Amino acid sequence: MSAVMAPLISPADRIAVAGHRGMAGSAICRALLRAGYGNPDRGGPLLTAGREQLDLLDPQAVARWFAAQQPAVVVLAAAKVGGIHANATYPADFLLENLRIQTNVIEAAWRSGVRRLLFLGSSCIYPKLAAQPIVEEALLTGALEPTNQWYAVAKIAGLKLCEALRRQHGFDAISLMPTNLYGPGDNYHPTGSHVLPALIRRFHEAREANASIVTCWGTGTPMREFLHVDDLGEAAVFALEHWDPAAADAPRGRGAAGEDLGPLNHLNVGTGVDVTIREAAETVASVVGFGGAISWDAGKPDGTPRKLLDVSRLAGLGWRARISLQDGLASTYGDFAAQLAANREAVRL
């Protein structure tokens, strides 16, 4: 950033977080509270509503909630998420539900006079074979990864809706595209989870059973970048405070020949460092304390060969990830073990 300027949001703002119970949404809430937002004593409460209070799939209910709560700032972190198996099994659900959630919340925010909105996307929006590391301009330049294309198409639509409302109506909507997330509050379902929580559960269960070997999907050779969700939370607050696409020094897109494509309306969020799935599995095994062997089932899909984000634009504004994979996995496994202990205690009672 070329000059110090006042944050674009204020502790006096009424800030709504859609998806506050999810892994990403809860991390963003924690980051907002740490930064002094969401304090009613300072004027601006943190506005949240659970599914039992607000069905984000119902456009009329969403519009009524916005009219009643009158948020000034909105973070849209709500989404239907899952791993390769879930995407392959429920493609229509992933497309329809995410399109409805995004359209309902973004349109209601715009129509109700919200001043600033942050939409949370995903790095799966980029082509399967995009040049590495992936720059923001790679969007819509090639075919998507088939195993999660339904989710990706929905996220692209949400990003483009934000961009369209900015262009046509001056609505201050920005989008962040995080890489693969992990951390507290993750989903450890045996078939519906992403790679790191799936590995944590598998190696934990193997250790508890004194198993001598764990079999993992694929070849282990694809490269992945992993971002701790608390780093994402900090990035979201930073972007809300400091990133104005209309500013003279805001990141701008560049074409293949270097031509100016105008201000970027979405920015990547990641660590800028990737590891093989094999290395990730070995790190999880070490953190969990599993001492057996690891085998690989090459008959199962690998997914995208590599997916590393270029994070230079957000870094140029002044933000970088801070949590290492080793440290992040250690704290995440602690959270997983605490969840298991709480579940066992609940059953005992």
DOLUM-473265 format. One record per residue (C-alpha): residue in three letters; x, y, z. Coordinates in steps of 0.02 Angstrom, whole numbers, plus 50000, padded with zeros to 5 digits. Example, Ala and Ser with C-alpha at 12.3 -4.5 7.8 and 13.67 -1.06 7.14 Angstrom:
<rs>
Ala_50615_49775_50390 .
Ser_50684_49947_50357 .
</rs>
This chain:
<rs>
Met_50000_50000_50000 .
Ser_50071_50167_49952 .
Ala_49998_50267_50095 .
Val_49918_50238_50264 .
Met_49731_50268_50256 .
Ala_49585_50245_50373 .
Pro_49508_50069_50371 .
Leu_49362_50048_50254 .
Ile_49256_49974_50394 .
Ser_49228_50035_50571 .
Pro_49194_49957_50742 .
Ala_49031_50054_50736 .
Asp_48973_49955_50584 .
Arg_48840_49821_50600 .
Ile_48931_49672_50523 .
Ala_48837_49517_50465 .
Val_48925_49351_50437 .
Ala_48827_49223_50338 .
Gly_48891_49048_50375 .
His_48958_49093_50548 .
Arg_48949_48913_50609 .
Gly_49056_48845_50468 .
Met_49243_48826_50475 .
Ala_49279_48982_50371 .
Gly_49138_49088_50441 .
Ser_49182_49051_50622 .
Ala_49365_49094_50589 .
Ile_49313_49260_50511 .
Cys_49204_49296_50663 .
Arg_49352_49260_50779 .
Ala_49463_49374_50676 .
Leu_49335_49515_50677 .
Leu_49317_49503_50865 .
Arg_49506_49502_50889 .
Ala_49518_49659_50783 .
Gly_49388_49752_50888 .
Tyr_49234_49728_50779 .
Gly_49068_49656_50834 .
Asn_49067_49746_51001 .
Pro_48895_49821_51040 .
Asp_48977_49938_51165 .
Arg_49070_50019_51021 .
Gly_48914_50033_50916 .
Gly_48920_49886_50795 .
Pro_48861_49710_50842 .
Leu_48909_49552_50749 .
Leu_48751_49491_50663 .
Thr_48729_49304_50639 .
Ala_48584_49185_50613 .
Gly_48583_48996_50619 .
Arg_48492_48888_50494 .
Glu_48346_48869_50614 .
Gln_48328_49059_50616 .
Leu_48363_49099_50433 .
Asp_48353_48986_50281 .
Leu_48476_49061_50156 .
Leu_48392_48960_50018 .
Asp_48231_49062_50043 .
Pro_48247_49231_49953 .
Gln_48099_49309_50043 .
Ala_48166_49258_50214 .
Val_48337_49328_50172 .
Ala_48263_49493_50113 .
Arg_48159_49508_50272 .
Trp_48312_49473_50381 .
Phe_48415_49607_50294 .
Ala_48273_49733_50309 .
Ala_48257_49698_50495 .
Gln_48442_49690_50540 .
Gln_48508_49828_50425 .
Pro_48692_49772_50417 .
Ala_48818_49895_50347 .
Val_48948_49762_50306 .
Val_48918_49581_50251 .
Val_49034_49431_50242 .
Leu_48964_49287_50138 .
Ala_49051_49129_50197 .
Ala_48899_49014_50188 .
Ala_48911_48873_50061 .
Lys_48878_48690_50032 .
Val_49051_48611_50034 .
Gly_49129_48439_50020 .
Gly_49268_48334_49946 .
Ile_49286_48238_49783 .
His_49164_48100_49834 .
Ala_49028_48221_49889 .
Asn_49045_48328_49732 .
Ala_49034_48174_49621 .
Thr_48883_48104_49713 .
Tyr_48780_48264_49730 .
Pro_48824_48377_49582 .
Ala_48652_48456_49567 .
Asp_48646_48494_49754 .
Phe_48815_48579_49749 .
Leu_48766_48686_49600 .
Leu_48588_48731_49648 .
Glu_48612_48763_49834 .
Asn_48767_48870_49813 .
Leu_48689_48972_49673 .
Arg_48535_49004_49780 .
Ile_48632_49051_49937 .
Gln_48746_49170_49844 .
Thr_48611_49254_49740 .
Asn_48494_49276_49888 .
Val_48624_49352_50004 .
Ile_48715_49461_49877 .
Glu_48555_49531_49801 .
Ala_48476_49564_49971 .
Ala_48635_49651_50029 .
Trp_48637_49764_49876 .
Arg_48451_49804_49881 .
Ser_48453_49841_50068 .
Gly_48594_49968_50055 .
Val_48740_49868_50125 .
Arg_48896_49974_50107 .
Arg_49027_49838_50085 .
Leu_49018_49651_50051 .
Leu_49150_49515_50051 .
Phe_49112_49356_49953 .
Leu_49214_49202_49994 .
Gly_49252_49093_49844 .
Ser_49375_48952_49814 .
Ser_49532_48917_49714 .
Cys_49436_48780_49621 .
Ile_49368_48919_49509 .
Tyr_49529_48910_49408 .
Pro_49562_48793_49260 .
Lys_49627_48619_49299 .
Leu_49784_48646_49196 .
Ala_49814_48830_49235 .
Ala_49995_48888_49233 .
Gln_50073_48881_49407 .
Pro_50069_48979_49518 .
Ile_49892_49029_49471 .
Val_49862_49215_49445 .
Glu_49691_49295_49462 .
Glu_49685_49325_49273 .
Ala_49679_49135_49244 .
Leu_49493_49136_49280 .
Leu_49390_49068_49133 .
Thr_49542_49031_49026 .
Gly_49522_48842_49023 .
Ala_49422_48687_49075 .
Leu_49385_48658_49259 .
Glu_49433_48506_49361 .
Pro_49288_48385_49328 .
Thr_49281_48318_49506 .
Asn_49225_48484_49580 .
Gln_49162_48581_49429 .
Trp_48986_48600_49500 .
Tyr_49047_48692_49654 .
Ala_49171_48791_49549 .
Val_49037_48851_49426 .
Ala_48931_48913_49571 .
Lys_49077_49007_49648 .
Ile_49121_49086_49480 .
Ala_48940_49145_49466 .
Gly_48950_49224_49640 .
Leu_49112_49312_49600 .
Lys_49043_49377_49436 .
Leu_48881_49435_49518 .
Cys_48985_49541_49637 .
Glu_49084_49610_49492 .
Ala_48927_49646_49390 .
Leu_48843_49739_49533 .
Arg_49000_49844_49557 .
Arg_49006_49888_49371 .
Gln_48821_49924_49347 .
His_48770_49992_49516 .
Gly_48930_50041_49607 .
Phe_48900_49909_49742 .
Asp_49059_49888_49844 .
Ala_49074_49699_49834 .
Ile_49244_49612_49838 .
Ser_49291_49427_49828 .
Leu_49429_49322_49904 .
Met_49480_49154_49830 .
Pro_49563_49048_49965 .
Thr_49665_48893_49932 .
Asn_49628_48727_50021 .
Leu_49574_48765_50199 .
Tyr_49595_48666_50359 .
Gly_49584_48701_50545 .
Pro_49462_48709_50692 .
Gly_49283_48667_50649 .
Asp_49326_48562_50496 .
Asn_49216_48420_50432 .
Tyr_49289_48249_50471 .
His_49153_48145_50389 .
Pro_49224_47981_50317 .
Thr_49162_48016_50139 .
Gly_49114_48201_50138 .
Ser_49273_48286_50198 .
His_49422_48368_50112 .
Val_49595_48292_50106 .
Leu_49675_48351_50270 .
Pro_49528_48315_50387 .
Ala_49504_48148_50298 .
Leu_49687_48106_50329 .
Ile_49678_48162_50511 .
Arg_49529_48048_50544 .
Arg_49603_47901_50449 .
Phe_49772_47907_50536 .
His_49693_47936_50707 .
Glu_49579_47785_50686 .
Ala_49726_47680_50624 .
Arg_49829_47728_50776 .
Glu_49685_47689_50895 .
Ala_49662_47519_50811 .
Asn_49850_47482_50812 .
Ala_49841_47460_50623 .
Ser_50004_47428_50532 .
Ile_49957_47515_50369 .
Val_49846_47655_50304 .
Thr_49791_47661_50122 .
Cys_49764_47833_50045 .
Trp_49677_47880_49883 .
Gly_49774_47915_49723 .
Thr_49960_47915_49690 .
Gly_50011_48044_49818 .
Thr_50100_48148_49684 .
Pro_49979_48296_49660 .
Met_50036_48459_49738 .
Arg_49924_48556_49856 .
Glu_49933_48719_49952 .
Phe_49852_48721_50123 .
Leu_49795_48876_50220 .
His_49750_48873_50403 .
Val_49575_48944_50423 .
Asp_49631_49070_50554 .
Asp_49749_49144_50425 .
Leu_49599_49160_50309 .
Gly_49504_49249_50446 .
Glu_49643_49377_50464 .
Ala_49651_49398_50274 .
Ala_49463_49431_50267 .
Val_49473_49568_50399 .
Phe_49625_49643_50312 .
Ala_49535_49647_50144 .
Leu_49381_49726_50219 .
Glu_49487_49859_50301 .
His_49613_49897_50164 .
Trp_49568_49833_49990 .
Asp_49473_49956_49882 .
Pro_49470_49900_49699 .
Ala_49431_50080_49649 .
Ala_49589_50150_49730 .
Ala_49725_50213_49615 .
Asp_49852_50089_49683 .
Ala_49735_49938_49690 .
Pro_49789_49777_49603 .
Arg_49749_49774_49418 .
Gly_49733_49631_49297 .
Arg_49854_49606_49152 .
Gly_49820_49519_48988 .
Ala_49933_49395_48899 .
Ala_50019_49539_48808 .
Gly_50032_49643_48966 .
Glu_49882_49752_48927 .
Asp_49787_49831_49071 .
Leu_49624_49737_49106 .
Gly_49565_49855_49241 .
Pro_49549_49833_49430 .
Leu_49541_49656_49496 .
Asn_49381_49616_49589 .
His_49445_49453_49664 .
Leu_49608_49412_49750 .
Asn_49693_49248_49793 .
Val_49725_49199_49974 .
Gly_49854_49067_50016 .
Thr_50027_49032_50082 .
Gly_50118_49031_49915 .
Val_50194_48862_49963 .
Asp_50135_48688_49913 .
Val_50175_48507_49959 .
Thr_50134_48338_49882 .
Ile_49985_48243_49950 .
Arg_50112_48111_50002 .
Glu_50207_48241_50105 .
Ala_50045_48302_50180 .
Ala_49997_48124_50229 .
Glu_50167_48094_50308 .
Thr_50153_48256_50407 .
Val_49979_48209_50470 .
Ala_50041_48035_50518 .
Ser_50182_48113_50617 .
Val_50069_48238_50705 .
Val_49942_48103_50749 .
Gly_50075_47981_50807 .
Phe_50042_47843_50681 .
Gly_50200_47741_50656 .
Gly_50143_47616_50525 .
Ala_50161_47612_50336 .
Ile_50067_47716_50207 .
Ser_50010_47639_50042 .
Trp_49929_47723_49893 .
Asp_49779_47664_49790 .
Ala_49820_47728_49616 .
Gly_49650_47670_49555 .
Lys_49568_47814_49647 .
Pro_49564_47990_49569 .
Asp_49704_48113_49603 .
Gly_49611_48270_49553 .
Thr_49705_48422_49488 .
Pro_49893_48386_49467 .
Arg_49944_48548_49551 .
Lys_49855_48699_49622 .
Leu_49967_48835_49691 .
Leu_49902_49012_49701 .
Asp_49999_49168_49658 .
Val_49971_49272_49815 .
Ser_50077_49421_49764 .
Arg_49929_49541_49743 .
Leu_49869_49523_49923 .
Ala_50050_49523_49983 .
Gly_50075_49687_49889 .
Leu_49934_49762_49993 .
Gly_50022_49707_50152 .
Trp_49954_49536_50204 .
Arg_50040_49365_50214 .
Ala_49995_49200_50295 .
Arg_50086_49162_50459 .
Ile_50038_48985_50515 .
Ser_50152_48844_50455 .
Leu_50077_48677_50400 .
Gln_50162_48583_50542 .
Asp_50098_48703_50675 .
Gly_49927_48715_50595 .
Leu_49906_48527_50587 .
Ala_49960_48507_50768 .
Ser_49828_48630_50829 .
Thr_49697_48556_50712 .
Tyr_49728_48381_50776 .
Gly_49707_48448_50952 .
Asp_49538_48519_50901 .
Phe_49489_48352_50823 .
Ala_49538_48255_50979 .
Ala_49441_48378_51087 .
Gln_49287_48352_50978 .
Leu_49300_48163_50998 .
Ala_49319_48179_51186 .
Ala_49167_48294_51196 .
Asn_49065_48173_51091 .
Arg_49113_48026_51202 .
Glu_49067_48125_51357 .
Ala_48899_48172_51282 .
Val_48861_47989_51245 .
Arg_48913_47938_51422 .
Leu_48796_48066_51498 .
</rs>
